[in-house]
Structures are given as C-alpha cells and as structure tokens.
Amino acid sequence: MWIGSAEVGSQVFTAPMAGFSDLPFRQTVLSLGNCCPEGEMVSANPGLLGSEESQLRVSFGEGAGLRIVQLLGANPAWMARAARFVEGLGAQVIDINMGCPAKKVCRTECGAALMKNEELALQVIRAVREVVRVPVTLKLRTGWDEDHKNALDIAQRAEQLGVSLITVHGRTRMQGYAGRAEYDTVKRIKRSLSIPVIANGDIDSVDKALRVMDYTAADGVMVGRGCLGDPWLPARMSAVFWGSADPGQPSPGERLRVILGHMDRHLRFYGERLGLRTFRKHLLWYLRRTEGAAPLAPPLLALSDPGTVKEKLTEFFEKAEM
Ligand SMILES: Cc1cc2nc3c(=O)[nH]c(=O)nc-3n(C[C@H](O)[C@H](O)[C@H](O)COP(=O)(O)O)c2cc1C
C-alpha cells in the first residue's frame, strides 16, 4: 500500500494514542513483525509546539517505521506552520486529527469538533497540503453525533484536496469510546473514494480484523487499545493478511522478553525516574493481558527501583513458563 509517495509495508496500522504510542512503544511493536505504527498527536499551537513534551512526541528513531506525525489544531495558519516544522524534522507523512473527542480539545474547535465545521476543516486540510511535500492523511470519526454523520462528505472533499489516505473510527464524537464501533460508514467511504481507506474501532483480534476487512473492503485496519499490552497483535494480523498462519499468542518466556525489552527502551528514552512512572500504564496492560498476573500489579506498581520490577517480572514469568 502507498500513502501518496510513501510506501507502507503492511495493511495494519497501530493507532495514534497520546501517552502510549511513543517511540519506545512503536519500536517494540515493529520489532515483533510487520505493521505501520503511528505516533502520538502533537498540538499545532505555537506555544506548545516547541515544548519538551512535543519534542518527545516528534522523536524518530531506528526501527520505528514510517515517520507519521499527527497534528492537532483548528487554526489553518498554525497547522500550516506546524506541518512545515515537523516536515523539516523528518516527518514522512502528516496526519490531521479530526477524531479526538476530549472536551478540552473540542472546546477549541480541534479534533472531532472540526467535523462540525466542515468549511474550517477543509481550510485546515488545504493549508497543510499547500505547504508540505510529504503526503497528508486524515483521521476522522463518523461525525459529531448520530444526527450529524458527515464523514463521507468530508472524506470526499478531502480526497479532492489531495489527501492521500483516510482512517475512519466507526464512532461519533458523542459516543466517545462507548458502545460498539460500526463499519457501515467505513464501507460507504471506501466505496466512494479511490485513495486508501483504513477501518478503525474495536478491532482487537485477528478474527475481527479479517471480518472488518471483508465487510468494508477497506485497504487496511488500525488497531488501538487492542495492542496495548499485546504488541504482538498487529504482526499477527499482518501475517494472516499476507496469507501466512497466525503465529498465535506468545509464550510466557516471550512475554517476559518483550516486556523487559520495552521497559529498557522506555527507561532509556525518558530517563529512569520519569520512565518508571510512565511505564506503569504499559505494565498494567501487560499484566491485564497475562493469565494469572493481576495480583502482581499492586505490589509491582508500588516499586521505585527498575531492577526489582524486572526481578519480580522474571520470577513470575519463569514460573509460568514451567
Ligand atoms: C489512550 C488513548 C489515546 C488516544 N490518542 C489519540 C491521538 O493522539 N490521536 C488520535 O487520532 N486518536 C487517539 N486515540 C484514538 C485511537 O487512535 C483510536 O481511534 C480509538 O482508540 C479507536 O480504536 P480502538 O478501538 O482500536 O482502540 C486515542 C485512544 C486512546 C485509547
């Protein structure tokens, strides 16, 4: 698959997830097989763009795949400036966020709120497209609410403006993350566009990915929460899409190897103090997805020494491997 001039080696994307899809996470996911990981959103607000947090979010590194940077903003001039800035840093694809449902984001007309103001949304797309050479993509929800599902209209107009790929999360903004994602909107958009369309929302197993691909005829899937604590999932989907057998769930020994590798990368990236604190949310997901590991969480999360965390994890997984 191609995103404009950028080749993508897989039909499986991992979702932009603020606070999760950082460089160490993307490297971990990609180390386990083929997929296309996307980074966290970055605010185009000039006051925030140069912040330390934004710099960390726009970090590129070996083994993290295509450098896709997602921008959040509703001011066309700011978005254009931010797009040029991240292109200058090495972004290979710029994704525009029109899906974030957070109140504090929508209050400033950004994220999913842009879908309520189509003219502004199109101005933002046009402004970004005009100033960068790299492909521009769009991540949408189905609309603001059940009575305003305008994703198809925006997608068609975005294609005319030269957007190279569209990802659709099958929920409205008002649904947040509740209820079930629907795929009829994705199917309709796919049918009416010639650029790649990616289906997103509740795709959390190999079987579900196959069913959604079949139902929507989408060009690929995007996996969000499904790969938290389960970074093997995207590569398993990719393998099956390529016609290979599903490699299946990892063994306890493999889980331990990957968790420790992810933790090492994370601590190197953020430093030991901040790193141990911010790795806890990943650890929680890993333990949640490991049979019998739930009781390990409270004592493990209370530890402040990475060496002891590793020892306790090793003890648990080595016992599980026997
Ligand atoms: C913790 C978290 C952070 C997220 N951050 C972003 C973000 O930065 N940009 C974005 O477009 N979507 C963001 N999303 C939405 C996901 O990209 C995705 O569209 C959504 O979770 C639905 O997919 P899923 O059901 O596979 O999780 C976030 C979701 C979660 C759970």
The ligand as an SDF file (V2000), in Angstrom:
LIG
                    3D

 31 33  0  0  0  0  0  0  0  0999 V2000
   -5.2320    6.3400   25.3800 C   0  0  0  0  0  0  0  0  0  0  0  0
   -5.6920    6.7640   24.0060 C   0  0  0  0  0  0  0  0  0  0  0  0
   -5.0960    7.8450   23.3850 C   0  0  0  0  0  0  0  0  0  0  0  0
   -5.5160    8.2450   22.1110 C   0  0  0  0  0  0  0  0  0  0  0  0
   -4.8760    9.2760   21.4750 N   0  0  0  0  0  0  0  0  0  0  0  0
   -5.2040    9.5830   20.1990 C   0  0  0  0  0  0  0  0  0  0  0  0
   -4.4600   10.5410   19.4680 C   0  0  0  0  0  0  0  0  0  0  0  0
   -3.4550   11.1040   19.9470 O   0  0  0  0  0  0  0  0  0  0  0  0
   -4.8660   10.8200   18.1910 N   0  0  0  0  0  0  0  0  0  0  0  0
   -5.9440   10.1770   17.6160 C   0  0  0  0  0  0  0  0  0  0  0  0
   -6.2670   10.4400   16.4570 O   0  0  0  0  0  0  0  0  0  0  0  0
   -6.6380    9.2560   18.2920 N   0  0  0  0  0  0  0  0  0  0  0  0
   -6.2880    8.9340   19.5380 C   0  0  0  0  0  0  0  0  0  0  0  0
   -6.9550    7.9390   20.1800 N   0  0  0  0  0  0  0  0  0  0  0  0
   -7.9880    7.1820   19.4620 C   0  0  0  0  0  0  0  0  0  0  0  0
   -7.3760    5.9490   18.7840 C   0  0  0  0  0  0  0  0  0  0  0  0
   -6.4210    6.3430   17.8150 O   0  0  0  0  0  0  0  0  0  0  0  0
   -8.4520    5.0780   18.1090 C   0  0  0  0  0  0  0  0  0  0  0  0
   -9.0700    5.8140   17.0920 O   0  0  0  0  0  0  0  0  0  0  0  0
   -9.5120    4.6180   19.1000 C   0  0  0  0  0  0  0  0  0  0  0  0
   -8.9390    4.1630   20.2940 O   0  0  0  0  0  0  0  0  0  0  0  0
  -10.3900    3.5080   18.4840 C   0  0  0  0  0  0  0  0  0  0  0  0
   -9.6180    2.3890   18.1660 O   0  0  0  0  0  0  0  0  0  0  0  0
   -9.5650    1.0790   19.1190 P   0  0  0  0  0  0  0  0  0  0  0  0
  -10.9880    0.6630   19.3830 O   0  0  0  0  0  0  0  0  0  0  0  0
   -8.7930    0.0610   18.3220 O   0  0  0  0  0  0  0  0  0  0  0  0
   -8.8860    1.4880   20.3900 O   0  0  0  0  0  0  0  0  0  0  0  0
   -6.5750    7.5500   21.4600 C   0  0  0  0  0  0  0  0  0  0  0  0
   -7.1750    6.4680   22.1010 C   0  0  0  0  0  0  0  0  0  0  0  0
   -6.7450    6.0580   23.3470 C   0  0  0  0  0  0  0  0  0  0  0  0
   -7.4150    4.8640   23.9950 C   0  0  0  0  0  0  0  0  0  0  0  0
  1  2  1  0
  2  3  1  0
  2 30  2  0
  3  4  2  0
  4  5  1  0
  4 28  1  0
  5  6  2  0
  6  7  1  0
  6 13  1  0
  7  8  2  0
  7  9  1  0
  9 10  1  0
 10 11  2  0
 10 12  1  0
 12 13  2  0
 13 14  1  0
 14 15  1  0
 14 28  1  0
 15 16  1  0
 16 17  1  0
 16 18  1  0
 18 19  1  0
 18 20  1  0
 20 21  1  0
 20 22  1  0
 22 23  1  0
 23 24  1  0
 24 25  2  0
 24 26  1  0
 24 27  1  0
 28 29  2  0
 29 30  1  0
 30 31  1  0
M  END
$$$$
